[in-house]
Amino acid sequence: MTAKKTRAADAADTTRLPQQLLGGLSPATFMRRYWQKKPLLIRQAIPGFSPLLDRAALFDLSGREEVESRLIVHSEKGWQLKHGPFGRRQLPALSRPRWTLLVQGVDLHVNAVHELMQRFRFVPDARLDDLMISWASDGGGVGPHFDSYDVFLLQAQGQRRWRIGRQKDLSLQPDVPLKILSNFEPEEEHVLNPGDMLYLPPKWAHDGVAVGGDCMTYSVGFRVPQRGGLAAELVQRMADAFEDSTLYRDPGQPATATPAAMPAALADFAAEGLRKLVEDRASLACALGEVMTEPKPRVWFDEASAPWTPGALRLDRRTRMMYDRQHVFINGESFRAAGADARLMHQLADQRVLSARAVQRASTDAQLLLQEWHEAGWLHRVDE
């Protein structure tokens, strides 16, 4: 690579540039020093930050069937948990202390929130999950707990006091509808104001309590596939495309006095089938990409209202798109891609937009795919 090309590559690598979002650290430094290692408090990660939707809009969102929401109330009777959707009259009075409304996946429904999520894409999309917004009255919270995933906690409105600690005793309170730690032992305490952000690695115990009410916190969470569950999903997808019509044969099977015993040869036959299934790396790659881009439950797309014409494009905020060396994955489907078409699709997946020139210069096959995705509502013309 020439010196000129090296400088161009460095200029394009924003992971090495300091970001106020990360307290002046570059994403590369943050990932090396803090990711899944230790917490980081960032004062004024986003200076002057204010909610991207107001309280009334958030409450309205919690009343929609396709939106996951929860109401948590802490009173003298203990903890109460209810699942939405919620009509406005089902929510407590604003003046009542110690209640919290959690609205999950707001990035799927509000463009401004989706755009905020893009600032955290220094972590692979395969790991980025969603943005939850919590609104709390004075003293509201969900109790001391820990998460199995990384989280960025961005204060949007009001104040929240966070107590955090490395927790050895992970036992939970019995007979409580929430996973609340029995013996929380905080090591640090921080009060966050709008624009402040706290990063926590998995299993760092934390307890956030609203100070003074009208408190809104944005939680950017990450996906943590469980090995067994992921393997089961992959095998199920791969099995649908697995072509091996070999039938079991046992010409050497002797007569048996124990007919209920499982034949060892049958167990070997099954094991060989599984081995051949998982050794098909191309099929495994397709299955993994399809699983990781599968839209979330309750997500559906609106078909295009305007006819297709080649022009500047943007992915729908609900669309998941990834790629590997040989494939492009979008919303649970996989496609082989190589050469200029692959580079075009990689650009779309990484930047989530394509210029009109790039679309117009695409091959006929690539344009047909883009047209198909446009008609399905997976991407849109920039002017739509």
Long-range contacts (C-beta under 8 A, 24 or more apart in sequence): 14-122, 15-122, 20-44, 20-45, 20-46, 20-47, 21-45, 21-46, 21-119, 21-197, 27-122, 30-122, 31-122, 31-123, 34-199, 34-201, 35-123, 35-150, 35-201, 36-150, 36-201, 36-202, 37-201, 38-201, 39-164, 39-188, 39-198, 39-199, 39-200, 39-201, 39-204, 40-198, 40-199, 41-190, 41-196, 41-197, 41-198, 41-199, 42-196, 42-197, 42-198, 42-199, 43-195, 43-196, 44-195, 44-196, 45-154, 45-195, 45-196, 45-197, 46-154, 46-195, 46-197, 47-195, 48-194, 48-195, 49-154, 49-155, 49-156, 49-194, 49-195, 50-156, 50-157, 50-194, 51-156, 51-157, 51-216, 52-110, 52-112, 52-113, 52-116, 52-156, 53-106, 53-110, 53-112, 53-113, 53-133, 55-135, 55-214, 55-216, 58-101, 58-103, 58-106, 58-133, 58-135, 58-216, 59-86, 59-88, 59-91, 59-101, 59-135, 60-88, 61-103, 61-106, 61-109, 61-110, 62-86, 62-91, 62-101, 62-103, 63-87, 63-88, 64-109, 65-298, 66-298, 66-299, 66-300, 67-103, 67-104, 67-105, 67-109, 67-298, 68-103, 68-104, 68-105, 68-298, 69-101, 69-102, 69-103, 69-104, 70-101, 70-102, 70-104, 71-99, 71-100, 71-101, 71-102, 72-99, 72-100, 72-101, 72-102, 72-140, 72-142, 72-178, 73-98, 73-99, 73-100, 74-98, 74-99, 74-139, 74-140, 74-141, 74-143, 78-176, 79-143, 79-176, 79-177, 79-178, 79-180, 80-177, 81-177, 81-178, 92-137, 94-137, 94-213, 94-214, 95-137, 96-137, 97-137, 97-138, 97-139, 97-140, 97-213, 98-137, 98-138, 98-139, 98-140, 98-141, 99-136, 99-137, 99-140, 100-134, 100-135, 100-136, 100-137, 100-140, 100-141, 100-142, 100-210, 101-134, 101-135, 101-136, 102-132, 102-133, 102-134, 102-142, 103-132, 103-133, 103-134, 103-135, 104-130, 104-132, 105-130, 105-131, 105-132, 105-296, 106-130, 106-131, 106-132, 106-133, 107-131, 107-317, 108-296, 108-299, 108-317, 108-318, 111-317, 113-218, 114-317, 116-218, 117-220, 118-352, 120-152, 120-220, 123-222, 125-320, 125-321, 125-322, 125-349, 126-223, 126-292, 126-322, 127-222, 127-223, 127-224, 128-220, 128-222, 128-223, 129-221, 129-222, 129-223, 130-221, 130-296, 131-218, 131-219, 131-220, 131-221, 132-218, 132-219, 132-221, 133-216, 133-217, 133-218, 133-219, 134-216, 134-217, 134-219, 135-214, 135-215, 135-216, 136-160, 136-210, 136-213, 136-215, 136-216, 136-217, 137-210, 137-213, 137-214, 137-215, 138-210, 138-211, 138-212, 138-213, 138-215, 139-209, 139-210, 140-209, 140-210, 140-213, 140-215, 141-207, 141-208, 141-209, 141-210, 142-178, 142-180, 142-208, 143-176, 143-178, 143-180, 143-181, 143-207, 144-180, 144-181, 144-184, 144-186, 144-205, 144-206, 144-207, 145-178, 145-179, 145-180, 145-181, 145-205, 145-206, 145-207, 146-170, 146-181, 146-202, 146-203, 146-204, 146-205, 146-206, 147-200, 147-202, 147-203, 147-221, 148-202, 148-203, 148-224, 149-202, 149-221, 149-222, 149-223, 149-224, 150-199, 150-200, 150-201, 150-202, 150-221, 150-222, 151-199, 151-200, 151-219, 151-220, 151-221, 151-222, 152-197, 152-198, 152-199, 152-219, 152-220, 153-192, 153-197, 153-198, 153-199, 153-200, 153-208, 153-217, 153-218, 153-219, 154-195, 154-196, 154-197, 154-217, 154-218, 154-219, 154-220, 155-192, 155-193, 155-194, 155-195, 155-196, 155-197, 155-216, 155-217, 155-218, 156-194, 156-216, 156-217, 156-218, 157-194, 157-214, 157-215, 157-216, 158-194, 158-210, 158-211, 158-212, 158-213, 158-214, 158-215, 158-216, 159-191, 159-192, 159-193, 159-210, 159-211, 159-212, 159-215, 160-191, 160-192, 160-208, 160-209, 160-210, 160-211, 160-215, 160-217, 161-189, 161-190, 161-191, 161-192, 161-208, 161-209, 161-211, 162-189, 162-190, 162-191, 162-192, 162-198, 162-206, 162-207, 162-208, 163-188, 163-189, 163-206, 163-207, 164-188, 164-189, 164-190, 164-198, 164-200, 164-204, 164-205, 164-206, 164-207, 165-204, 165-205, 165-206, 166-204, 166-205, 167-203, 167-204, 167-205, 170-203, 181-205, 192-217, 230-291, 233-287, 233-291, 234-284, 234-287, 234-288, 234-291, 235-274, 235-277, 235-278, 237-286, 237-287, 237-290, 237-291, 238-277, 238-278, 238-280, 238-283, 238-284, 238-287, 239-277, 241-283, 241-286, 242-277, 242-280, 242-283, 244-273, 244-276, 246-273, 282-326, 285-324, 285-326, 285-327, 286-327, 286-334, 289-322, 289-323, 289-324, 289-327, 289-329, 289-334, 290-329, 290-332, 290-333, 290-334, 291-332, 292-320, 292-322, 292-329, 293-320, 293-321, 293-322, 293-329, 293-330, 293-331, 293-332, 293-333, 294-320, 294-331, 294-332, 295-319, 295-320, 295-331, 295-332, 301-331, 301-376, 301-377, 301-378, 302-377, 303-375, 303-376, 303-377, 304-374, 304-375, 304-376, 304-377, 304-380, 304-384, 305-384, 306-381, 306-384, 308-371, 308-374, 308-375, 309-381, 310-356, 310-359, 310-360, 310-362, 310-367, 310-370, 311-356, 311-359, 311-360, 311-381, 311-382, 311-383, 312-353, 312-354, 312-355, 312-356, 312-359, 312-381, 312-382, 312-383, 313-348, 313-353, 313-354, 313-359, 313-370, 313-374, 313-379, 313-380, 313-381, 313-382, 314-352, 314-353, 314-354, 314-379, 314-380, 314-382, 315-348, 315-352, 315-353, 315-378, 315-379, 316-377, 316-378, 316-379, 316-380, 319-378, 319-379, 321-348, 321-349, 321-352, 322-349, 323-349, 330-373, 330-378, 331-378, 335-369, 341-365, 341-366, 348-379, 353-382
